[in-house]
Amino acid sequence: MAYSITSLNELTAQFEKLPGIGKKTAQRLAFYVITAPEEYATRFASALTTARSKVHLCSVCQSLTDSALCGVCDDPLRDKSIICVVSDPKDVLAFERTREYKGVYHVLHGVISPLDGVGPEKLKIRELLARLSDGGVKEVIMATDPTVEGEATASYISRFIKPMGIKITRLAYGVPVGGDLEYADEVTLKRALDGRNEI
């Protein structure tokens, strides 16, 4: 019978479920946590359970927060008349790293993808349209990934926004087609923001 430690195998299996983590890396992480000082393991477990229980969606932009509102929506210096629509909370962090964008965000939590069973009703589109109905928004920047699904999602949402008389722009080229926003560097994102076009 092969040598096996059930608890360690379970921990390895859980690490392996994380995106981008293969079997060997998962095993290395599991061994690290097990052999680290007990204080570290306790803090690690506590941080994980605390984040899981306290982090929720911002009631305004649908991004992640552990307060009533996220830091962007709660900031009185942000320009609430410009909304940058992104597909994922990680995209908000990517834009914030540029320190150039002064508007607010709206997170869709995905893109329309019929092959994956994701229709418009599964995204936070209704919440976006509700935000736009009060008349205070002048521009919506469609910043979904430049993929077929991202473009289709931007196009779909734009059809609902145009009749409201709100300016709709799309990120300019500079972000590679087929790429993910979270992996774009700050300069590329800044150029994409600066060169956005009306659609």
N, CA and C of each residue as an Amber inpcrd file, in Angstrom:
protein
   597
   0.8470000  -1.2000000   0.0000000   0.0000000   0.0000000   0.0000000
   0.8830000   1.2500000   0.0000000   0.5310000   2.2240000  -0.8520000
   1.3310000   3.4510000  -0.9890000   1.2220000   4.3060000   0.2700000
   2.3310000   5.0020000   0.5520000   2.3880000   5.9040000   1.7060000
   1.4200000   7.0610000   1.4740000   0.5770000   7.3640000   2.4510000
  -0.4350000   8.4040000   2.2910000  -0.8170000   8.9980000   3.6380000
  -1.0150000  10.3230000   3.6470000  -1.4920000  11.0170000   4.8500000
  -2.8040000  11.6940000   4.4510000  -3.9070000  11.1700000   4.9280000
  -5.2340000  11.6020000   4.4880000  -5.4540000  13.1050000   4.6350000
  -5.1380000  13.6800000   5.8000000  -5.3700000  15.1060000   6.0350000
  -4.5310000  15.9760000   5.1020000  -3.2850000  15.5660000   4.8900000
  -2.3920000  16.3120000   3.9980000  -2.8850000  16.2050000   2.5530000
  -3.3600000  15.0370000   2.1710000  -3.9020000  14.8470000   0.8230000
  -5.1240000  15.7340000   0.5950000  -5.9610000  15.8530000   1.6100000
  -7.1610000  16.7040000   1.4990000  -6.7710000  18.1670000   1.3520000
  -5.7950000  18.6110000   2.1360000  -5.3250000  19.9890000   2.0420000
  -4.7220000  20.2540000   0.6550000  -3.9280000  19.3180000   0.1640000
  -3.3420000  19.4260000  -1.1770000  -4.4420000  19.5220000  -2.2320000
  -5.4650000  18.6960000  -2.0840000  -6.5820000  18.6870000  -3.0430000
  -7.3030000  20.0360000  -3.0540000  -7.4380000  20.6550000  -1.8840000
  -8.1040000  21.9680000  -1.8190000  -7.2560000  23.0540000  -2.4800000
  -5.9370000  23.0300000  -2.2630000  -5.0530000  24.0000000  -2.9200000
  -5.0830000  23.8070000  -4.4400000  -5.1730000  22.5520000  -4.8590000
  -5.1550000  22.2470000  -6.2910000  -6.3820000  22.7950000  -7.0150000
  -7.4560000  23.0400000  -6.2800000  -8.6730000  23.5930000  -6.8830000
  -8.5410000  25.0850000  -7.1930000  -7.5130000  25.7330000  -6.6310000
  -7.3030000  27.1550000  -6.8940000  -6.8370000  27.3520000  -8.3360000
  -7.2510000  28.4590000  -8.9910000  -6.8450000  28.6830000 -10.3730000
  -5.3320000  28.8320000 -10.5160000  -4.7730000  28.1560000 -11.5090000
  -3.3460000  28.2640000 -11.7900000  -2.4510000  27.4300000 -10.8890000
  -3.0430000  26.6240000 -10.0200000  -2.2530000  25.7990000  -9.0940000
  -2.3090000  24.3420000  -9.5550000  -1.1530000  23.8020000  -9.9130000
  -1.0660000  22.3940000 -10.3110000  -0.8160000  21.5020000  -9.1030000
  -0.7040000  20.2110000  -9.3640000  -0.5510000  19.2320000  -8.2750000
   0.7220000  19.4590000  -7.4490000   1.8580000  19.7010000  -8.1220000
   3.1230000  19.8720000  -7.3870000   3.1080000  21.1510000  -6.5480000
   2.5930000  22.2410000  -7.1240000   2.5150000  23.5030000  -6.3700000
   1.5600000  23.3470000  -5.1920000   0.4470000  22.6700000  -5.4140000
  -0.5210000  22.4360000  -4.3400000   0.1200000  21.6400000  -3.1990000
   0.9010000  20.6420000  -3.5620000   1.5810000  19.8240000  -2.5550000
   2.6000000  20.6570000  -1.7730000   3.3340000  21.5220000  -2.4940000
   4.3270000  22.3850000  -1.8560000   3.6430000  23.3540000  -0.8760000
   2.5110000  23.9240000  -1.2890000   1.7700000  24.8400000  -0.4100000
   1.2440000  24.1100000   0.8280000   0.7300000  22.9160000   0.6240000
   0.2020000  22.1300000   1.7430000   1.3080000  21.8140000   2.7440000
   2.4740000  21.3960000   2.2510000   3.5990000  21.1000000   3.1430000
   4.0570000  22.3590000   3.8720000   4.0400000  23.4980000   3.1720000
   4.4580000  24.7520000   3.8050000   3.5360000  25.1030000   4.9730000
   2.2230000  25.0170000   4.7320000   1.2500000  25.3620000   5.7840000
   1.3800000  24.4130000   6.9710000   1.5750000  23.1390000   6.6960000
   1.6830000  22.1340000   7.7620000   2.9570000  22.3130000   8.5860000
   4.0710000  22.6700000   7.9350000   5.3470000  22.7690000   8.6530000
   5.6320000  24.1810000   9.1800000   4.8120000  25.1600000   8.7980000
   4.9940000  26.5390000   9.2960000   4.6400000  26.5800000  10.7830000
   5.0880000  27.6120000  11.4870000   4.6990000  27.7440000  12.8970000
   3.1800000  27.7370000  13.0470000   2.7160000  27.1750000  14.1410000
   1.2750000  27.0360000  14.3500000   0.5630000  28.3840000  14.2940000
   1.2470000  29.4390000  14.7670000   0.6550000  30.7820000  14.7490000
   0.3160000  31.2130000  13.3190000   1.2210000  30.8910000  12.3680000
   0.9690000  31.2380000  10.9680000  -0.2610000  30.4910000  10.4370000
  -0.3070000  29.1900000  10.6820000  -1.4290000  28.3740000  10.2020000
  -2.7470000  28.8740000  10.7710000  -2.7380000  29.2780000  12.0390000
  -3.9500000  29.7920000  12.6830000  -4.3830000  31.1070000  12.0350000
  -3.4010000  32.0110000  11.7980000  -3.7080000  33.3000000  11.1570000
  -4.2140000  33.0920000   9.7290000  -3.5990000  32.1460000   9.0170000
  -3.9950000  31.8390000   7.6470000  -5.4490000  31.3590000   7.6080000
  -5.7740000  30.4200000   8.4760000  -7.1420000  29.8820000   8.5320000
  -8.1410000  30.9660000   8.9330000  -7.7470000  31.8150000   9.8890000
  -8.6150000  32.8850000  10.3520000  -8.8660000  33.9170000   9.2450000
  -7.8020000  34.2870000   8.5220000  -7.9390000  35.2550000   7.4220000
  -8.8710000  34.7160000   6.3470000  -8.7580000  33.4360000   6.0700000
  -9.5900000  32.8030000   5.0520000 -11.0650000  32.8140000   5.4550000
 -11.3570000  32.3810000   6.6660000 -12.7530000  32.3280000   7.1000000
 -13.3360000  33.7300000   7.3090000 -12.5160000  34.6740000   7.8010000
 -13.0020000  36.0420000   7.9920000 -13.3370000  36.6840000   6.6490000
 -12.4250000  36.5610000   5.6830000 -12.6670000  37.1380000   4.3560000
 -13.9130000  36.5190000   3.7270000 -14.0460000  35.2090000   3.8700000
 -15.1960000  34.5080000   3.2710000 -16.5110000  34.9730000   3.8930000
 -16.5090000  35.2770000   5.1790000 -17.7560000  35.6600000   5.8420000
 -18.0550000  37.1540000   5.7490000 -17.0190000  37.9930000   5.6390000
 -17.2430000  39.4480000   5.6680000 -17.2940000  40.1220000   4.3090000
 -16.6190000  39.5660000   3.3100000 -16.5960000  40.2060000   1.9930000
 -17.9090000  39.9080000   1.2660000 -18.5280000  40.9830000   0.7560000
 -19.7940000  40.8640000   0.0360000 -19.8210000  41.8820000  -1.1080000
 -20.9070000  41.9240000  -1.8390000 -21.0200000  42.8590000  -2.9580000
 -21.4140000  44.2480000  -2.4720000 -20.7700000  45.2570000  -3.0400000
 -21.1460000  46.6480000  -2.7770000 -22.5680000  46.8460000  -3.3000000
 -23.4020000  47.4940000  -2.5170000 -24.8070000  47.6630000  -2.9070000
 -24.9830000  48.5920000  -4.1020000 -23.9520000  49.3690000  -4.4340000
 -24.0480000  50.2990000  -5.5580000 -23.4130000  49.7130000  -6.8210000
 -22.1120000  49.3900000  -6.7540000 -21.3750000  49.0070000  -7.9760000
 -21.2220000  47.5020000  -8.1600000 -21.5910000  46.7210000  -7.1750000
 -21.4970000  45.2550000  -7.2370000 -20.0660000  44.7240000  -7.1570000
 -19.0940000  45.5810000  -6.7980000 -17.7350000  45.1080000  -6.5820000
 -17.6620000  44.4880000  -5.1870000 -16.5030000  43.9880000  -4.8150000
 -16.3510000  43.3610000  -3.5040000 -15.9590000  44.3880000  -2.4500000
 -16.4820000  44.2010000  -1.2560000 -16.1650000  45.0900000  -0.1410000
 -16.4450000  44.3770000   1.1730000 -15.8900000  44.8980000   2.2680000
 -16.2530000  44.3800000   3.5830000 -16.9300000  45.4750000   4.3940000
 -17.3340000  46.5660000   3.7030000 -18.0900000  47.6530000   4.3320000
 -19.4430000  47.7580000   3.6400000 -20.2670000  48.7220000   4.0640000
 -21.5680000  48.9120000   3.4210000 -21.3750000  49.2660000   1.9480000
 -20.4240000  50.1910000   1.6850000 -20.0730000  50.5710000   0.3230000
 -18.5870000  50.3050000   0.1070000 -18.2040000  50.0730000  -1.1440000
 -16.7760000  49.8870000  -1.4210000 -16.0720000  51.2450000  -1.3080000
 -14.7590000  51.2330000  -1.2640000 -13.9710000  52.4440000  -1.1030000
 -14.1620000  53.4490000  -2.2230000 -14.4290000  52.9680000  -3.4440000
 -14.6310000  53.8720000  -4.5830000 -15.9830000  54.5600000  -4.4800000
 -17.0410000  53.8010000  -4.2550000 -18.3900000  54.3910000  -4.1600000
 -18.5060000  55.3310000  -2.9650000 -17.7530000  55.0590000  -1.9080000
 -17.8220000  55.8520000  -0.6860000 -16.9470000  57.1070000  -0.7460000
 -16.1470000  57.2360000  -1.8100000 -15.2150000  58.3640000  -1.9380000
 -15.9210000  59.5710000  -2.5520000 -16.0750000  60.6700000  -1.7960000
 -16.7800000  61.8430000  -2.3150000 -16.0350000  62.5500000  -3.4490000
 -14.7380000  62.2430000  -3.6270000 -13.9560000  62.8890000  -4.6740000
 -14.0760000  62.1830000  -6.0290000 -14.6770000  61.0000000  -6.0530000
 -14.8270000  60.2780000  -7.3170000 -15.9470000  60.9050000  -8.1430000
 -15.7470000  60.9250000  -9.4700000 -16.7260000  61.4840000 -10.4010000
 -17.8180000  60.4450000 -10.6520000 -18.9790000  60.6490000 -10.0380000
 -20.0820000  59.6800000 -10.1400000 -20.8110000  59.7650000 -11.4850000
 -20.4290000  60.7370000 -12.3260000 -21.0960000  60.8780000 -13.6240000
 -20.4660000  59.9830000 -14.6980000 -19.3540000  59.3180000 -14.3630000
 -18.6980000  58.3900000 -15.2980000 -18.6440000  57.0040000 -14.6530000
 -19.2150000  56.0310000 -15.3220000 -19.2050000  54.6480000 -14.8240000
 -18.4170000  53.7730000 -15.7910000 -17.4230000  53.0870000 -15.2680000
 -16.6250000  52.1400000 -16.0440000 -17.1880000  50.7370000 -15.7730000
 -17.7200000  50.0990000 -16.8020000 -18.3380000  48.7790000 -16.6550000
 -17.2940000  47.7000000 -16.9320000 -17.0500000  46.8490000 -15.9350000
 -16.0820000  45.7620000 -16.0600000 -16.7680000  44.4340000 -15.7800000
 -16.1430000  43.3540000 -16.1880000 -16.7800000  42.0500000 -16.0100000
 -16.4480000  41.3880000 -14.6790000 -15.3630000  41.8060000 -14.0330000
 -14.8910000  41.0870000 -12.8490000 -14.3240000  42.0590000 -11.8220000
 -14.4640000  41.7720000 -10.5160000 -13.8800000  42.6530000  -9.4960000
 -12.3670000  42.8430000  -9.6410000 -11.6590000  41.8470000 -10.1900000
 -10.2130000  41.9730000 -10.3900000  -9.8840000  43.0850000 -11.3870000
 -10.8190000  43.3570000 -12.3130000 -10.6030000  44.4260000 -13.2940000
 -10.6000000  45.7960000 -12.6270000 -11.3900000  45.9420000 -11.5600000
 -11.3990000  47.2050000 -10.8000000 -10.0040000  47.4530000 -10.2360000
  -9.4120000  46.4220000  -9.6510000  -8.0620000  46.5580000  -9.0970000
  -7.0570000  46.9300000 -10.1770000  -7.2160000  46.3570000 -11.3790000
  -6.3050000  46.6660000 -12.4830000  -6.3880000  48.1480000 -12.8520000
  -7.5960000  48.6880000 -12.9510000  -7.7540000  50.1140000 -13.2760000
  -7.2550000  51.0050000 -12.1470000  -7.5030000  50.6020000 -10.9170000
  -7.0730000  51.4170000  -9.7730000  -5.5540000  51.5110000  -9.6930000
  -4.8490000  50.4890000 -10.1810000  -3.3860000  50.5320000 -10.1830000
  -2.8480000  51.6380000 -11.0870000  -3.6300000  52.0500000 -12.0970000
  -3.1650000  53.1120000 -12.9980000  -3.1650000  54.4750000 -12.3110000
  -3.9840000  54.6430000 -11.2790000  -4.1570000  55.9130000 -10.5600000
  -4.5730000  57.0450000 -11.5000000  -5.1740000  56.6970000 -12.6330000
  -5.5810000  57.6910000 -13.6300000  -7.0940000  57.8730000 -13.6810000
  -7.8250000  56.8090000 -13.4370000  -9.2770000  56.8530000 -13.5760000
  -9.9140000  57.4340000 -12.3180000 -10.7540000  58.4510000 -12.4820000
 -11.3600000  59.1450000 -11.3370000 -12.8670000  58.9300000 -11.2220000
 -13.4310000  58.1150000 -12.1210000 -14.8560000  57.8320000 -12.0600000
 -15.1530000  56.6770000 -11.1270000 -16.3210000  56.0640000 -11.3160000
 -16.7290000  54.9180000 -10.5020000 -16.8830000  53.6940000 -11.4170000
 -17.2430000  52.5730000 -10.8380000 -17.3020000  51.3140000 -11.5830000
 -18.6740000  50.6540000 -11.4650000 -18.8720000  49.6740000 -12.3450000
 -19.9730000  48.7330000 -12.1880000 -19.4500000  47.3720000 -12.6270000
 -19.5800000  46.3760000 -11.7610000 -19.0540000  45.0360000 -12.0300000
 -20.1980000  44.1110000 -12.4520000 -20.0530000  43.5130000 -13.6280000
 -21.0960000  42.6360000 -14.1750000 -21.0480000  41.2200000 -13.6020000
 -19.8990000  40.7940000 -13.1400000 -19.6700000  39.4180000 -12.6540000
 -19.8180000  38.4020000 -13.7720000 -19.1300000  38.7000000 -14.8750000
 -19.1130000  37.7790000 -15.9960000 -19.4360000  38.4800000 -17.3030000
 -19.4990000  37.6970000 -18.3590000 -19.8970000  38.1880000 -19.6790000
 -20.9010000  37.2030000 -20.2570000 -21.6700000  37.6800000 -21.2270000
 -22.6470000  36.8110000 -21.8760000 -21.8910000  35.7280000 -22.6500000
 -22.1970000  34.4860000 -22.3360000 -21.5190000  33.3530000 -22.9740000
 -22.4760000  32.1640000 -23.0520000 -23.2780000  32.1050000 -24.1340000
 -24.2630000  31.0160000 -24.2630000 -23.6630000  29.6230000 -24.1470000
 -22.4250000  29.4420000 -24.6500000 -21.7950000  28.1220000 -24.5820000
 -21.5350000  27.6800000 -23.1470000 -21.3210000  28.6820000 -22.2440000
 -21.1010000  28.3740000 -20.8320000 -22.3880000  28.4920000 -20.0160000
 -23.4990000  28.7180000 -20.6830000 -24.7810000  28.8410000 -19.9900000
 -24.9560000  30.1560000 -19.2520000 -24.2360000  31.2030000 -19.6790000
 -24.3430000  32.5120000 -19.0280000 -25.1200000  33.4580000 -19.9380000
 -26.3500000  33.7340000 -19.5420000 -27.1830000  34.6820000 -20.2770000
 -27.1870000  36.0270000 -19.5760000 -27.7770000  37.0570000 -20.1900000
 -27.8130000  38.4040000 -19.6020000 -28.4310000  38.4440000 -18.2040000
 -29.3800000  37.5570000 -17.9590000 -30.0800000  37.5560000 -16.6540000
 -29.1590000  37.1380000 -15.5080000 -28.0400000  36.5010000 -15.8120000
 -27.1080000  36.0700000 -14.7650000 -26.0930000  37.1480000 -14.4190000
 -26.0800000  38.2280000 -15.1800000 -25.1380000  39.3230000 -14.9340000
 -25.8300000  40.4720000 -14.1970000 -25.0330000  41.4190000 -13.7040000
 -25.5690000  42.5520000 -12.9410000 -25.9420000  43.7180000 -13.8730000
 -26.6520000  43.3830000 -14.9650000 -27.0600000  44.3950000 -15.9450000
 -28.2450000  45.1940000 -15.4210000 -29.2030000  44.5220000 -14.8070000
 -30.3880000  45.2030000 -14.2540000 -29.9680000  46.2730000 -13.2520000
 -28.9830000  45.9440000 -12.4120000 -28.4920000  46.8870000 -11.4060000
 -27.8240000  48.0990000 -12.0620000 -27.1130000  47.8630000 -13.1750000
 -26.4790000  48.9630000 -13.9100000 -27.5390000  49.9030000 -14.4770000
 -28.5510000  49.3380000 -15.1270000 -29.6040000  50.1630000 -15.7360000
 -30.3610000  50.9560000 -14.6690000 -30.5290000  50.3820000 -13.4800000
 -31.1840000  51.1030000 -12.3800000 -30.3410000  52.3090000 -11.9600000
 -29.0220000  52.1560000 -11.9430000 -28.1270000  53.2680000 -11.5900000
 -28.2190000  54.3920000 -12.6150000 -28.4130000  54.0300000 -13.8640000
 -28.4380000  55.0180000 -14.9310000 -29.7590000  55.7790000 -15.0060000
 -30.7930000  55.2220000 -14.4210000 -32.1270000  55.8200000 -14.5470000
 -32.2960000  57.1290000 -13.7850000 -31.4000000  57.4450000 -12.8340000
 -31.5670000  58.6790000 -12.0530000 -31.0970000  59.9300000 -12.7980000
 -30.4540000  59.7540000 -13.9560000 -30.0860000  60.9000000 -14.7850000
 -28.7710000  61.5700000 -14.4540000 -28.0380000  61.0990000 -13.4740000
 -26.7890000  61.7610000 -13.0870000 -25.5550000  61.2870000 -13.8480000
 -25.6910000  60.2230000 -14.6450000 -24.5380000  59.6600000 -15.3550000
 -24.4420000  60.2470000 -16.7580000 -23.2420000  60.7280000 -17.1270000
 -23.0210000  61.3330000 -18.4460000 -22.3110000  60.3890000 -19.4120000
 -21.4840000  59.4780000 -18.8680000 -20.7250000  58.5690000 -19.7310000
 -20.6110000  57.1900000 -19.0950000 -20.7550000  56.1760000 -19.9500000
 -20.5260000  54.7900000 -19.5420000 -19.3870000  54.2500000 -20.4000000
 -18.3070000  53.8220000 -19.7380000 -17.1660000  53.2280000 -20.4460000
 -17.3290000  51.7130000 -20.4090000 -17.4810000  51.1070000 -21.5690000
 -17.5990000  49.6540000 -21.6360000 -16.1820000  49.0740000 -21.6380000
 -15.7900000  48.4760000 -20.5210000 -14.4220000  47.9820000 -20.3480000
 -14.3820000  46.4680000 -20.1480000 -15.2680000  45.7740000 -20.8440000
 -15.2080000  44.3170000 -20.8090000 -14.0020000  43.8740000 -21.6400000
 -13.5250000  42.6440000 -21.4030000 -12.3490000  42.1390000 -22.1200000
 -12.5880000  42.1650000 -23.6260000 -11.5310000  42.4270000 -24.4170000
 -11.6710000  42.4560000 -25.8740000 -11.7040000  41.0530000 -26.4830000
 -12.6820000  40.2700000 -26.0380000 -12.9070000  38.9190000 -26.5620000
 -14.2610000  38.9290000 -27.2620000 -14.6060000  37.8470000 -27.9290000
 -15.9050000  37.7550000 -28.6060000 -17.0270000  37.9550000 -27.5830000
 -16.9040000  37.2860000 -26.4230000 -17.9390000  37.3980000 -25.3910000
 -17.9780000  38.8040000 -24.7900000 -16.7920000  39.3890000 -24.5670000
 -16.7220000  40.7370000 -24.0140000 -17.3380000  41.7620000 -24.9420000
 -17.0430000  41.6340000 -26.2370000 -17.6070000  42.5490000 -27.2390000
 -19.1240000  42.3820000 -27.3340000 -19.5860000  41.1370000 -27.3190000
 -21.0270000  40.8680000 -27.4080000 -21.7590000  41.4500000 -26.1940000
 -21.1440000  41.3350000 -25.0280000 -21.7470000  41.8680000 -23.8020000
 -21.8290000  43.3930000 -23.8710000 -20.7370000  44.0340000 -24.3110000
 -20.7150000  45.4950000 -24.4400000 -21.7810000  45.9610000 -25.4200000
 -21.9070000  45.2620000 -26.5240000 -22.8870000  45.6020000 -27.5500000
 -24.3210000  45.4320000 -27.0290000 -24.5520000  44.3430000 -26.3060000
 -25.8800000  44.0650000 -25.7510000 -26.3030000  45.1640000 -24.7720000
 -25.4130000  45.5200000 -23.8550000 -25.7370000  46.5400000 -22.8500000
 -25.9180000  47.9080000 -23.4980000 -25.1060000  48.2060000 -24.5030000
 -25.1750000  49.5010000 -25.1880000 -26.5500000  49.7530000 -25.7930000
 -27.2040000  48.6880000 -26.2580000 -28.5390000  48.8430000 -26.8590000
 -29.5500000  49.3850000 -25.8630000 -29.3610000  49.0920000 -24.5910000
 -30.2860000  49.5830000 -23.5630000 -29.9280000  51.0020000 -23.1190000
 -28.6460000  51.3440000 -23.2080000 -28.1840000  52.6490000 -22.7110000
 -28.3990000  53.7700000 -23.7210000 -28.2240000  53.4860000 -25.0230000
 -28.3300000  54.5220000 -26.0550000 -29.6170000  55.3300000 -25.9850000
 -30.7860000  54.6950000 -25.8150000 -32.0240000  55.4860000 -25.7540000
 -32.0700000  56.4570000 -24.5600000 -31.2120000  56.2670000 -23.5620000
 -31.1770000  57.1530000 -22.3900000 -30.4220000  58.4480000 -22.6740000
 -29.7570000  58.5130000 -23.8320000 -29.0010000  59.7140000 -24.1830000
 -27.6730000  59.8420000 -23.4540000 -27.1760000  58.7370000 -22.9260000
 -25.8930000  58.7270000 -22.2070000 -24.7860000  58.3570000 -23.1930000
 -23.6700000  59.0580000 -23.1270000 -22.5260000  58.7650000 -23.9870000
 -21.9570000  57.3980000 -23.6130000 -21.7380000  56.5540000 -24.6270000
 -21.1730000  55.2220000 -24.3960000 -19.8400000  55.1540000 -25.1190000
 -18.7840000  54.7750000 -24.3920000 -17.4690000  54.6280000 -25.0080000
 -16.9440000  53.2190000 -24.7630000 -16.0000000  52.8290000 -25.6060000
 -15.3620000  51.5090000 -25.4830000 -13.8730000  51.7600000 -25.3180000
 -13.1900000  50.9520000 -24.5480000 -11.7470000  51.1110000 -24.3930000
 -11.0640000  51.0700000 -25.7480000 -10.0610000  51.9150000 -25.9220000
  -9.3040000  51.9510000 -27.1720000  -8.3970000  50.7340000 -27.2640000
  -7.8740000  50.5080000 -28.4640000  -6.9220000  49.4180000 -28.6270000
  -5.6580000  49.7200000 -27.8450000  -4.9410000  48.7210000 -27.5390000
  -3.8110000  48.8250000 -26.6180000  -3.9120000  47.6310000 -25.6830000
  -5.1430000  47.2780000 -25.3340000  -5.3950000  46.0380000 -24.6110000
  -5.4590000  44.9490000 -25.6840000  -4.6330000  43.9150000 -25.5950000
  -4.5870000  42.9160000 -26.6630000  -5.8890000  42.1550000 -26.8240000
  -6.2840000  41.9370000 -28.0650000  -7.4960000  41.1800000 -28.3550000
  -7.3050000  39.7490000 -27.8630000  -8.3090000  39.2560000 -27.1650000
  -8.2300000  37.9130000 -26.5990000  -7.5530000  37.8710000 -25.2430000
  -7.0830000  39.0480000 -24.7450000  -6.3920000  39.1010000 -23.4510000
  -7.3470000  39.4190000 -22.3150000  -6.8920000  39.2570000 -21.0970000
  -7.6670000  39.5760000 -19.9010000  -7.1540000  40.8790000 -19.3150000
  -8.0800000  41.7510000 -18.8930000  -7.7060000  43.0480000 -18.3320000
  -6.8270000  42.9220000 -17.0990000  -7.0690000  41.8940000 -16.2890000
  -6.3110000  41.7860000 -15.0400000  -4.8160000  41.5780000 -15.2730000
  -4.4330000  41.1160000 -16.4880000  -3.0210000  40.8840000 -16.7840000
  -2.3740000  42.0450000 -17.5430000  -3.1750000  43.0570000 -17.9030000
  -2.6220000  44.2040000 -18.6320000  -1.8310000  45.0900000 -17.6730000
  -0.7220000  45.6550000 -18.1760000   0.0790000  46.5450000 -17.3400000
  -0.5650000  47.9320000 -17.2670000  -0.0850000  48.7460000 -16.3350000
  -0.6760000  50.0610000 -16.0820000  -0.6170000  50.9820000 -17.2950000
   0.4930000  50.9630000 -18.0320000   0.6590000  51.8430000 -19.2000000
  -0.3490000  51.4780000 -20.2850000  -0.4990000  50.1790000 -20.5270000
  -1.4510000  49.7180000 -21.5400000  -2.8650000  50.1320000 -21.1730000
  -3.2330000  49.9550000 -19.9040000  -4.5750000  50.3360000 -19.4700000
  -4.7860000  51.8430000 -19.5570000  -3.7650000  52.6250000 -19.2260000
  -3.8790000  54.0830000 -19.2960000  -4.1010000  54.5180000 -20.7430000
  -3.3340000  53.9300000 -21.6800000  -3.5060000  54.2730000 -23.0970000
  -4.8950000  53.8740000 -23.5860000  -5.3460000  52.7290000 -23.1340000
  -6.6770000  52.2650000 -23.5300000  -7.7590000  53.2110000 -23.0130000
  -7.5970000  53.6920000 -21.7790000  -8.5540000  54.6490000 -21.2110000
  -8.5070000  55.9730000 -21.9670000  -7.3040000  56.4930000 -22.1970000
  -7.1340000  57.7870000 -22.8580000  -7.6930000  57.7810000 -24.2790000
  -7.5760000  56.6530000 -24.9670000  -7.9820000  56.5860000 -26.3670000
  -9.3380000  55.9530000 -26.5800000 -10.1790000  55.8910000 -25.5650000
 -11.4830000  55.2480000 -25.7270000 -12.3320000  56.0000000 -26.7540000
 -13.1910000  55.2380000 -27.4460000 -14.0130000  55.7880000 -28.5210000
 -15.4850000  55.6230000 -28.2170000 -16.2830000  56.5210000 -28.7570000
 -17.7300000  56.4110000 -28.5850000 -18.2450000  55.2790000 -29.4550000
 -19.2280000  54.5260000 -28.9510000 -19.8220000  53.4160000 -29.7470000
 -21.3000000  53.6410000 -29.9200000
